[in-house]
Amino acid sequence: MEEDKRGEEDENKKVKMQIKANDLLCVNGCGFYGTPQWENRCSKCWRAHQNEVKRCQDFAKNKSLLSFDQFQERRKSTTESKSRGIKNLFKTSPIPESGTSSPTATSPSRTPTR
């Protein structure tokens, strides 16, 4: 008997909720049923929505990467670094003057003649 009372009490404690079929339909109006996890879209419309969101994000990212001003800045910096590298290759090293004495500039010692 006590088990029957508990069962009845459990059923009375359950929240009853009525949802109309129109509330479950996809928000895009395609005729399929949507789910709250997918913002009330069906699986087909959810995939299309996700692709659109990703495409917009990619476009915004690429737009910032491909702006002309940034392109010019990158081009200028690469050409400057290349020209500095070439200038360093052709930079002359200091050559000792002929009047200074250095170990390589001294004449070999003379041997006495007989």
Phi and psi in degrees as GROMACS dihedral restraints (atoms count N, CA, C in turn):
[ dihedral_restraints ]
;  ai    aj    ak    al  type     phi  dphi    fc
    3     4     5     6     1   -63.7    20    10
    4     5     6     7     1   -35.4    20    10
    6     7     8     9     1   -64.9    20    10
    7     8     9    10     1   -36.9    20    10
    9    10    11    12     1   -64.9    20    10
   10    11    12    13     1   -39.1    20    10
   12    13    14    15     1   -65.9    20    10
   13    14    15    16     1   -40.7    20    10
   15    16    17    18     1   -63.6    20    10
   16    17    18    19     1   -42.5    20    10
   18    19    20    21     1   -61.4    20    10
   19    20    21    22     1   -42.1    20    10
   21    22    23    24     1   -67.2    20    10
   22    23    24    25     1   -40.0    20    10
   24    25    26    27     1   -65.1    20    10
   25    26    27    28     1   -40.4    20    10
   27    28    29    30     1   -61.6    20    10
   28    29    30    31     1   -40.9    20    10
   30    31    32    33     1   -67.3    20    10
   31    32    33    34     1   -35.3    20    10
   33    34    35    36     1   -71.6    20    10
   34    35    36    37     1   -28.3    20    10
   36    37    38    39     1   -78.0    20    10
   37    38    39    40     1   -20.3    20    10
   39    40    41    42     1   -65.8    20    10
   40    41    42    43     1   140.4    20    10
   42    43    44    45     1   -82.1    20    10
   43    44    45    46     1   128.0    20    10
   45    46    47    48     1   -97.6    20    10
   46    47    48    49     1   132.9    20    10
   48    49    50    51     1  -134.8    20    10
   49    50    51    52     1   134.6    20    10
   51    52    53    54     1  -113.9    20    10
   52    53    54    55     1   126.2    20    10
   54    55    56    57     1  -122.7    20    10
   55    56    57    58     1   131.6    20    10
   57    58    59    60     1   -81.6    20    10
   58    59    60    61     1   153.4    20    10
   60    61    62    63     1   -61.7    20    10
   61    62    63    64     1   -34.2    20    10
   63    64    65    66     1   -65.2    20    10
   64    65    66    67     1   -28.2    20    10
   66    67    68    69     1   -72.5    20    10
   67    68    69    70     1   -23.0    20    10
   69    70    71    72     1   -91.0    20    10
   70    71    72    73     1   -12.0    20    10
   72    73    74    75     1   -68.0    20    10
   73    74    75    76     1   155.4    20    10
   75    76    77    78     1   -60.6    20    10
   76    77    78    79     1   140.7    20    10
   78    79    80    81     1   -68.9    20    10
   79    80    81    82     1   -18.7    20    10
   81    82    83    84     1   -81.4    20    10
   82    83    84    85     1    -9.0    20    10
   84    85    86    87     1    76.4    20    10
   85    86    87    88     1    27.1    20    10
   87    88    89    90     1   -81.1    20    10
   88    89    90    91     1   -13.1    20    10
   90    91    92    93     1   102.7    20    10
   91    92    93    94     1   -14.2    20    10
   93    94    95    96     1   -88.2    20    10
   94    95    96    97     1   169.0    20    10
   96    97    98    99     1   -92.4    20    10
   97    98    99   100     1   139.5    20    10
   99   100   101   102     1  -103.2    20    10
  100   101   102   103     1   171.1    20    10
  102   103   104   105     1  -127.1    20    10
  103   104   105   106     1   149.6    20    10
  105   106   107   108     1   -61.5    20    10
  106   107   108   109     1   -31.2    20    10
  108   109   110   111     1   -63.7    20    10
  109   110   111   112     1   -27.1    20    10
  111   112   113   114     1  -107.7    20    10
  112   113   114   115     1    32.7    20    10
  114   115   116   117     1    54.7    20    10
  115   116   117   118     1    42.7    20    10
  117   118   119   120     1    59.3    20    10
  118   119   120   121     1    35.3    20    10
  120   121   122   123     1  -111.1    20    10
  121   122   123   124     1   154.4    20    10
  123   124   125   126     1   -77.8    20    10
  124   125   126   127     1   173.1    20    10
  126   127   128   129     1   -63.9    20    10
  127   128   129   130     1   -38.2    20    10
  129   130   131   132     1   -66.8    20    10
  130   131   132   133     1   -46.3    20    10
  132   133   134   135     1   -69.6    20    10
  133   134   135   136     1   -32.0    20    10
  135   136   137   138     1   -64.3    20    10
  136   137   138   139     1   -44.7    20    10
  138   139   140   141     1   -61.6    20    10
  139   140   141   142     1   -42.7    20    10
  141   142   143   144     1   -63.9    20    10
  142   143   144   145     1   -39.9    20    10
  144   145   146   147     1   -64.4    20    10
  145   146   147   148     1   -44.3    20    10
  147   148   149   150     1   -63.7    20    10
  148   149   150   151     1   -40.6    20    10
  150   151   152   153     1   -63.3    20    10
  151   152   153   154     1   -39.9    20    10
  153   154   155   156     1   -65.1    20    10
  154   155   156   157     1   -43.0    20    10
  156   157   158   159     1   -62.8    20    10
  157   158   159   160     1   -44.9    20    10
  159   160   161   162     1   -64.7    20    10
  160   161   162   163     1   -40.1    20    10
  162   163   164   165     1   -63.5    20    10
  163   164   165   166     1   -40.7    20    10
  165   166   167   168     1   -65.8    20    10
  166   167   168   169     1   -40.5    20    10
  168   169   170   171     1   -65.5    20    10
  169   170   171   172     1   -43.3    20    10
  171   172   173   174     1   -64.1    20    10
  172   173   174   175     1   -39.4    20    10
  174   175   176   177     1   -63.3    20    10
  175   176   177   178     1   -44.3    20    10
  177   178   179   180     1   -63.3    20    10
  178   179   180   181     1   -40.5    20    10
  180   181   182   183     1   -65.4    20    10
  181   182   183   184     1   -46.5    20    10
  183   184   185   186     1   -67.6    20    10
  184   185   186   187     1   -34.4    20    10
  186   187   188   189     1   -61.5    20    10
  187   188   189   190     1   -41.8    20    10
  189   190   191   192     1   -70.4    20    10
  190   191   192   193     1   -34.1    20    10
  192   193   194   195     1   -73.6    20    10
  193   194   195   196     1   -31.0    20    10
  195   196   197   198     1  -104.2    20    10
  196   197   198   199     1    17.2    20    10
  198   199   200   201     1   -65.9    20    10
  199   200   201   202     1   146.7    20    10
  201   202   203   204     1   -66.1    20    10
  202   203   204   205     1   -37.0    20    10
  204   205   206   207     1   -62.0    20    10
  205   206   207   208     1   -45.4    20    10
  207   208   209   210     1   -67.1    20    10
  208   209   210   211     1   -34.5    20    10
  210   211   212   213     1   -62.2    20    10
  211   212   213   214     1   -44.6    20    10
  213   214   215   216     1   -63.6    20    10
  214   215   216   217     1   -40.1    20    10
  216   217   218   219     1   -62.7    20    10
  217   218   219   220     1   -45.1    20    10
  219   220   221   222     1   -64.7    20    10
  220   221   222   223     1   -39.4    20    10
  222   223   224   225     1   -64.0    20    10
  223   224   225   226     1   -43.0    20    10
  225   226   227   228     1   -63.9    20    10
  226   227   228   229     1   -43.6    20    10
  228   229   230   231     1   -67.0    20    10
  229   230   231   232     1   -37.4    20    10
  231   232   233   234     1   -70.5    20    10
  232   233   234   235     1   -38.4    20    10
  234   235   236   237     1   -68.6    20    10
  235   236   237   238     1   -36.0    20    10
  237   238   239   240     1   -65.3    20    10
  238   239   240   241     1   -42.3    20    10
  240   241   242   243     1   -67.9    20    10
  241   242   243   244     1   -35.2    20    10
  243   244   245   246     1   -67.6    20    10
  244   245   246   247     1   -42.3    20    10
  246   247   248   249     1   -67.8    20    10
  247   248   249   250     1   -35.5    20    10
  249   250   251   252     1   -64.7    20    10
  250   251   252   253     1   -38.1    20    10
  252   253   254   255     1   -65.5    20    10
  253   254   255   256     1   -40.6    20    10
  255   256   257   258     1   -68.9    20    10
  256   257   258   259     1   -41.4    20    10
  258   259   260   261     1   -61.7    20    10
  259   260   261   262     1   -38.9    20    10
  261   262   263   264     1   -65.4    20    10
  262   263   264   265     1   -33.1    20    10
  264   265   266   267     1   -66.8    20    10
  265   266   267   268     1   -38.4    20    10
  267   268   269   270     1   -94.9    20    10
  268   269   270   271     1     4.5    20    10
  270   271   272   273     1   -66.0    20    10
  271   272   273   274     1   132.5    20    10
  273   274   275   276     1   -82.7    20    10
  274   275   276   277     1   142.4    20    10
  276   277   278   279     1   -87.5    20    10
  277   278   279   280     1   150.8    20    10
  279   280   281   282     1   -64.2    20    10
  280   281   282   283     1   132.4    20    10
  282   283   284   285     1  -105.1    20    10
  283   284   285   286     1   130.3    20    10
  285   286   287   288     1   -67.0    20    10
  286   287   288   289     1   144.0    20    10
  288   289   290   291     1   -73.1    20    10
  289   290   291   292     1   157.7    20    10
  291   292   293   294     1   -71.7    20    10
  292   293   294   295     1   -22.7    20    10
  294   295   296   297     1   -80.0    20    10
  295   296   297   298     1   -11.5    20    10
  297   298   299   300     1   -88.9    20    10
  298   299   300   301     1   152.2    20    10
  300   301   302   303     1   -97.3    20    10
  301   302   303   304     1   124.7    20    10
  303   304   305   306     1  -134.0    20    10
  304   305   306   307     1   160.6    20    10
  306   307   308   309     1   -58.8    20    10
  307   308   309   310     1   -32.1    20    10
  309   310   311   312     1   -84.9    20    10
  310   311   312   313     1   -21.4    20    10
  312   313   314   315     1   -85.4    20    10
  313   314   315   316     1   -15.2    20    10
  315   316   317   318     1   -74.3    20    10
  316   317   318   319     1   145.9    20    10
  318   319   320   321     1   -78.6    20    10
  319   320   321   322     1   152.8    20    10
  321   322   323   324     1   -65.3    20    10
  322   323   324   325     1   148.7    20    10
  324   325   326   327     1   -66.2    20    10
  325   326   327   328     1   141.7    20    10
  327   328   329   330     1   -84.0    20    10
  328   329   330   331     1   140.5    20    10
  330   331   332   333     1   -92.5    20    10
  331   332   333   334     1   141.5    20    10
  333   334   335   336     1   -61.5    20    10
  334   335   336   337     1   141.3    20    10
  336   337   338   339     1   -88.5    20    10
  337   338   339   340     1   152.0    20    10
